[in-house]
């Protein structure tokens, strides 16, 4: 039997949360404007990319502010 479905393990699991930055950006981009819901175009897929240059610049600014 699978461990998660074994009744003797009931009550031994803890739930945890974390925020995925990529998912947060995607969900923010697809919330709509508050008046009308977001409606994707046929075949539209929303994906995220990491802007490494902006991330590196932000890290440098944080390091400089700590000095």
Secondary structure by P-SEA (a helix, b strand, c coil): ccccccccccccbbbbbbbcaaaaaaaaaccccccccccccccbbbbbbbaaaaaaaaaaaaaaaac
